[in-house]
Amino acid sequence: MRSYELMCIIQPDLDEAATNGILEKVKGWIVESGGSVDKAEVWGRRRMAYSINKHREGQYVLLNVTLKPTAVSELERNLRYQESIMRHMLSTVG
């Protein structure tokens, strides 16, 4: 098991309930693959350096997760197909 940081930028026009639903879905994917979510920080709405899909702002979320290295590709595939997540970045910690 390895420690990772997962940064997601979610569409800014979603309400709080929809954003929480997306976060629960991502956490569910992590737990289903045998991992765990150690910490979740919602940074809120921030201005981006450049527009993505005609949005100048996004809702930033940082998750500290523990995952098997074999489960990373499946998680990234699920994140790519989630339309409300505009960008994501998964990197190892340590």
C-alpha positions as CSV (number, residue, x, y, z in Angstrom):
1,M,0.0,0.0,0.0
2,R,1.2,3.5,-0.9
3,S,0.2,6.9,0.1
4,Y,-1.1,9.3,-2.6
5,E,-2.5,12.8,-2.8
6,L,-5.4,13.2,-5.1
7,M,-6.3,16.7,-6.2
8,C,-9.6,17.2,-8.0
9,I,-11.1,20.3,-9.6
10,I,-14.9,20.0,-9.7
11,Q,-17.2,22.1,-11.9
12,P,-18.0,25.4,-10.0
13,D,-21.7,25.5,-11.0
14,L,-22.7,22.4,-8.9
15,D,-24.4,22.9,-5.6
16,E,-23.0,21.6,-2.3
17,A,-25.1,18.4,-2.4
18,A,-23.9,17.5,-5.9
19,T,-20.3,18.2,-4.9
20,N,-20.6,16.0,-1.8
21,G,-22.2,13.3,-4.0
22,I,-19.2,13.3,-6.3
23,L,-16.8,13.2,-3.4
24,E,-18.7,10.2,-1.9
25,K,-18.5,8.5,-5.3
26,V,-14.7,9.0,-5.5
27,K,-14.3,7.8,-1.9
28,G,-16.4,4.7,-2.8
29,W,-14.1,3.9,-5.7
30,I,-11.1,4.1,-3.4
31,V,-12.6,1.9,-0.7
32,E,-13.9,-0.7,-3.3
33,S,-10.4,-1.1,-4.6
34,G,-9.1,-2.0,-1.1
35,G,-7.8,1.5,-0.2
36,S,-8.7,4.0,2.4
37,V,-9.3,7.8,2.5
38,D,-7.1,9.2,5.3
39,K,-8.0,12.8,5.0
40,A,-10.3,15.0,2.8
41,E,-9.9,18.8,2.6
42,V,-12.4,20.9,0.6
43,W,-10.6,24.0,-0.4
44,G,-13.6,25.6,-1.9
45,R,-14.1,27.7,-5.0
46,R,-10.9,29.1,-6.4
47,R,-9.9,31.0,-9.6
48,M,-7.9,29.0,-12.1
49,A,-4.9,30.2,-14.1
50,Y,-6.7,29.4,-17.3
51,S,-10.2,28.4,-18.3
52,I,-11.2,24.8,-18.6
53,N,-14.5,24.0,-20.5
54,K,-15.3,27.8,-20.4
55,H,-15.0,27.9,-16.5
56,R,-12.6,30.3,-14.9
57,E,-13.2,28.9,-11.4
58,G,-13.4,25.4,-9.9
59,Q,-14.1,23.7,-6.6
60,Y,-10.8,22.3,-5.3
61,V,-10.7,19.1,-3.2
62,L,-7.5,17.4,-1.8
63,L,-7.7,13.8,-0.7
64,N,-4.9,11.9,1.1
65,V,-5.5,8.2,0.2
66,T,-3.8,4.9,0.7
67,L,-4.0,2.6,-2.3
68,K,-2.4,-0.5,-3.8
69,P,-0.3,0.6,-6.9
70,T,-2.3,-1.9,-9.0
71,A,-5.6,0.0,-8.3
72,V,-4.3,3.4,-9.4
73,S,-5.1,2.9,-13.1
74,E,-8.7,1.9,-12.4
75,L,-9.2,4.9,-10.2
76,E,-7.8,7.3,-12.8
77,R,-10.0,5.7,-15.5
78,N,-13.1,6.3,-13.3
79,L,-12.0,9.9,-12.6
80,R,-11.5,10.6,-16.3
81,Y,-15.0,9.5,-17.2
82,Q,-16.6,11.5,-14.4
83,E,-17.8,14.6,-16.4
84,S,-18.2,16.9,-13.4
85,I,-14.5,16.5,-12.5
86,M,-12.7,18.9,-14.8
87,R,-9.1,17.9,-13.8
88,H,-7.4,15.6,-11.4
89,M,-3.9,14.8,-10.4
90,L,-2.7,11.8,-8.4
91,S,0.8,11.8,-7.0
92,T,2.7,9.7,-4.5
93,V,3.6,11.1,-1.1
94,G,7.1,10.6,0.3
